[in-house]
Amino acid sequence: MGDNYSIETKCIQSGWKPKKGEPRILPIYQSTTFKYDTSDQMGRLFDLEEEGYFYTRLQNPTNDAVAEKIAELEGGVAAMLTSSGQAANYYAIFNICEAGDHIVVSNSVYGGTFNLYGTTLKKQGIECTFVNPDDPYETLCEAFRPNTKAVFAETISNPSLVVLDIEKFARLAHEHGVPLIVDNTFATPINCRPFTWGADIVTHSTTKYMDGHAMTVGGCIVDSGNFDWMAHKDKFPGLTTPDESYHGIVYAEKFGKKAYITKATAQLMRDLGSIPSPMNAFLLNVGLETLHLRVPRHCENATRVAEFLNAHEKVAWVNYAGLEDNKYHTLAQKYMPNGTCGVISFGLKGGREVAVRFMDHLKLVAIVTHVADARTCVLNPASHTHRQMTDEQLKEAGIEPDLIRLSVGIENADDIIADLSQAMETV
């Protein structure tokens, strides 16, 4: 749609552009395959000589329309949907790394991502060094090696809610000749657009705020088109040297700013799958149409709840960047002046056991392994999502064992606070 439209309009209008007589609403192209009249027509698609559809594992019109919408929301040149946020984060790295390479990753990332990069990628020969994102620039530089290929962090970390200094990390990555990849799931492009601050690639678990209704698992990778792969030709042979599996195509030469996403689609999706179903992409698009309405309400409610918790005598600590006394408040005001997200972390006096009793007495607020949808929900990461980590690893990731992750929904804030208050009375 171009940058002359506001992000609110893009949430609704971007992506699907119906022609005369076509459906006004994005159709669900629930087909595995697409017909052509001649063998040569299909052959040119397989050679990447023409754009088009031949098999949904690689591309599908419904999926592509939604990917285009997310790319426009983030201000990128191209995007690719994946079957989950985990798949997006895996592909984002594996698209430019191979056995023998190394990445630098914030130690505050989501536990599943921590395990993916620190354990699973290691089995594939890709080493990972975790760094404290709050460390001084010079200390962070010590993590780099000659074979480092990328830096990865989250805009707002899950669940420790560390706010990333995006400009610092962009400078860090670029001075070492590698791209900065940022997971922007919690902030969403409504509250933060990392490309504005120097990030090169953005990932999302669209399962969260983008879907917004806990209906569909999904992910997305968006490329800014700004990283010059040819300027660092030796570091990224997958993009800058011939791909023999596609008749010697050099992605960075043939596809320019869209090289990264083209390679991810043509190569990784071809070989590994993890495409979302068109039905899931359709439902994601429905969620995106109200993203600009829901996110401000999440933030408004979360601010009220955080203030309530901060004043409660049974609460030991509260972490929410929207509070003025929060250590990340200044960074949040810089990168997300309109609000951060609807997720709060806090601890109760008495530790993990008290936290579990408190959660068990909630009525409106549900204990679920999810976050960032319309309904308020809660969990204790040490007991649930991060239970594979030791207490030492939890603390290294900025997660206290007593941490309660509260995802504030878009219900009436008074009702949410009343439920929290009655549960507090039981501990």
N, C-alpha and C positions, 0 to 999 in steps of 0.2 A: 504493500500500500504506500510505501514511502514514509519518510519522517515528517511529512507535513500533517499527519494525523496523530492525535493523542493516543496514549497507551490504552485508555478506556475504549476508544473506537476500535483499536486493533484487536482487543480481546474479543470483540463481537464480529468484526468484519474481515479480519485477515484470514488468509489461508484459502478457503473455498471461494472461487470467483465464477458463479454460474453465468453461462452464455444464454442466448435467446432460447427460451423453451426448456431450459434445464432446471432441476429442482432448486428452490431457494435455499433449502437446508442441505448441509453436507450429506451426501448419500453414503450408505454403507456398502462398499464394494466387496461383498462377502464371496470372493472368488479366489481360488488358488492360482488361476492361470488366465491368460488373455490371448485372443485369437489374432492371427495375421494371415494375409492372403498369399504371401510368397515366403519361401525359405530365406531368401536374401534379406527381406525386411527384418525377420527375427535374428538373422545372423549379425546384422549391423548393431542390434541391441546388445548382443553378447560380446561384440568387439568394442563396446562403449563408443561407437561412432555416432549413435543417435540416442536421444532420450525417449523413454517409453516404458511400457509395462509388459512383462512376460511371465513373471512368477512372483507371488506375493512375499516369498521369503526375502527377496531383494527389495522390491518396492511395490507399493499399493497406492492407488489414488486417494483413498480415505486417509491412510497414514501420512502420505506426503503433504496433504493439505494442512493437517494438524501440525506437522513438523515445521512447515512454512510459517504458520501462525506463531509458534514459539520462537522461531528465529527472528521474526519481526519484533516480537515483544522484547527480546534481549538485544536487538540491534545487531544481529549477526548476519552472515551471508548465506548460511545453509545450516540445516539441522537434520538429525536422524533419530527417529523414535526407536526405542528398545523395549523389550518385554518387562524390564524392571529397572529401578535405579542402580542396583548392583551391576546389571549388565552394562548400563551406560558408563559407570565408573571403570569397569573392566576394559571395555572397548576403548575408552578415551585414552588409557595408558597403552594397551596392547597395540593400538594403531600406529604407535611410534616407537615401541620398545620391543626388544627380542632378547633371547637368552644372552647373558653377559652384560646387559645394561643395568642401570641404577636410577632410582628416583628418590626425590626428597619430598617427604609428606609431613604435614602438621600432625602432631601426636594427639590432637583433640578431636580428630574425625570420628564419625559414627563407628561403633564397635564392629559392625559388619564390614565396613570399608577398611578398618584397621586390620582385621583378620585377612581380608582379601589381599591387601598390599603386603602385609608383613609375613603371611604364612603361605597362602596359595600361590602368589606370584613368585615367591622364593623357590617353590617346587618347579616352576617353569624357567628358572635361571635368571629372574629379574630381582635384584637386590633392592631393599628399601631402607632408607635412614629416616627415622622419625625425629622431628625437631619440635621444640616448644615455640609456637608462633609468637609468643611475647618476648622471646630472647632478642638481644641487640642484633643489629644487622651483621656485625662482624662475626658474632658467634654462629649465626645461621650460615654464613659463607663457608665455615669449616666443614659443613656436611657434604659439600659438593666434591665430586670426583671427575676425572676426565671422561668417564663413561656415563655421567648423569645425563638423562634425556628429558626430564620433566619435573615440575614442582606442582604439588597438589595440596589443596586446602579447602575448607568450607567457609562460605561467607559468614554464617552463624553456625557454630558447631553443634552437633546433636550428640548428647544432651547437655554438654557443659556450657553451651551458649557463649563461647569465646567469639568475639567479633574480630574478624580478620582485618589487619591493616593491608588492604589490597595493594595500595601504591608501593608499600615497602616490599611486599612479596613479588610484585611485578618487576620492580627494579632488580631484586635478587635473582629472579629467573633470567631476565634479559641480559644482565651483566655476565651470566654464565652461559649464554647462548641457547637457552631452552625456553619452551612455553610455560606459562602459568595456567594451570587448569583449576577452575573454581567450581565447587558444588554450591549452587545458589538455591537449593531446595527451600530452606526456611525463609529467606528474605523474599524470594520470588522477584521477577522483574518489576513488580509493582513498587517494591520498596528499595531495590538496589539493582543496578545494571553494571555488573563487574567490568564489562568491556570499556566503559567510560573511564575506569580507573587503571586500565592497562592489562587486565586479564586477557588471555588469548582464546581460551576454550572454556565453555560453561557446561556443566552437567546438571541434571535434575532427576530426582525421584518424583516423577509426575504423580505418583501414588498419593502424595501429600496434598499441599494446598492447591496445586493445579487441578487435580481431579476434585478434591475438596469434599467428597461425599463417601469416601471409603468404599468405592465401588470397583475400582480397577487398579491393578498393579501395573506400573509402567515407568519408563525412563526416557531421557532425551539427552542428546549431545548437540551443542550449538557451537559453531566455529565463527569467530569474529572475522576471519580472513586476513588478519593483520600480521600474523607471524610469517616471516620470510624464510621458508624452508630451504630455498636455494642458497641463501646467505650462510647457512650452516649445513651445507650439502653433505659433508662427511658424517655428521651426527645422525642424519635421518635418511639412510639409504632407501628405506621403504617408500619414501615419497620422491626421492631425487635421483634414483637409478631405475633402469628398466624393470618392470614387473613381467617376468617371463610367463606367468600364468594368464596374462592379458596381452600377448604378442608384443611384449617389450614396451608397453606404455610407461612413460614417466609422468606420474600424476601431477607433480608440481609444474611441469612444463605444459601439459595438455589442458589442465583444468584450473590453473591459476589459483585464485582465492578460494575456490571450492575443492581444492585438491584433497584436503584432509577428510572431509565428509564423503567425497566420492570414493576414496580408498576404503574408508570404513564400511561403506555400503557394498561396494563391488567385491571387496575381499573378505572382510570379517563376517558380514551377514551371509555372504555366499558360503563360507566355510563353517561358521559356527552357529548360524541361526539367531535365535533370540529376538525375532521380530514380534511386535504386538499383533494381536488379532485386529482386523478392521473394526469389529464391534467395540473393542476396548478403546480404540482411537476415537471412535464416534462419541463414546461416553466421556472421554477425556475432553473432547472439544466442547461438550455441553458444560462441563465444569469451568473451562477457560472463559466462557462467555460471561461468567459472574465473578471471575477472579478479582477484578478491580473493585467490586462491591464488598466481597467477603473479607479480603485482607485488612482493610481499614477497621472493620468491625472486630476481627480477631485481635488486632492491636489495641483498640479502645477497651475491649473487655479485659485483656491481659493486664493492661496498665492498672485498671481498677482492682483486679484480683491481687496483683503484686503489691499494691499499696496496702490492701487488707492484710496480706500475709506479713508484710514488713512490720506492721504495727501489732501483730498478735503475740501475746506473751509465751505461747508454746512453740513458737517458731524460732529455730536457732539461727537460721540464715536464709536469705533470698537472693537469687541471682537472676536479674532481669535488666537488660541494658537500658530499658526505658526509665528506670529509677535513677534519679540524679546522683545518688551516692554510689552507683555501680562503677566498677573499675573500667568498664568498656563504654560508659555513657558518652564520653567525648568522641571516641571512634564511631560509635553508632550515629551521633549527631552529624558527623562528617559524611559517612557513607549512606546512611538511612535516615535522613532528617524527618521523614513522614511516619516513621515507626519501624520496628524491627520484625517481630513475628508474634504469634500467639502462644509461644511456648515459654514456660517459666520453670526454673529448677529451684528447689528449696529443701531444707532439712528441718526436722523436728527435734526438739530437745529429747534426748533419750536414744537417738540413733536408729539403726535399721529396724529393730524389732518394733519400735513405736511407729515407724513409718508404715510397716506392714499392717499393724492394727488399725491405724488411721484409714488406710485405703480400703480395708475390709468393711468399714462402717459407712462408706460413701453410698449414696442412693442415686442421685442424678448423674454423678460423675462415674464413668465406667472404667474398670481395669481392663485395658486391651493392649495388645502388642501393636499399637499404631500411634500415629501422631499427626497433627495438622489436618484435621477435617472439621466439618461443621459441628460435631458433637464434642463436648468436653470429655477428655479422657486422661488417665493417669497410669503411671507404672513406676516401679523401682528398678532402674537399669541393672543394678548389682544382682538383683534376684531374677531378672528377666532377660532383656536384650543383650546385656554385657556379662552374663553369668559365666561365660567361658574365660573371662579375664580374672587374674588374681587381684587381691586388694592393692598390691603394689602397682600392677598395670593400670588398674582403675585410677589410682591417684596420679600416675604419670600422664594419663589422658585427661586429667582435671575433673575426674568423677569421684566424688566421695561415696563410700558405701551406703550412706544414709540418704543419698540424693533421690528426691522424688521429682519425676518429670511430669509436669502438669501441662497438658495441651488445652488451652482455653478455646472453647468453641464460640459459636455466634448466637447462643441462647441469650436470654435476659441475664445480664451480669448479676443482678440481685439474687436470682435463683441459684446461680453458681456459687456465690459467696455464702448464701444460706446453707447450702449443702456442705461446703467446706467447714463452716462454723459448727454445724451439728456433729460432724465427724470428729472435730477437735475436742469436743466435750467428752468423748469417749476414751481419750488417751491422757 
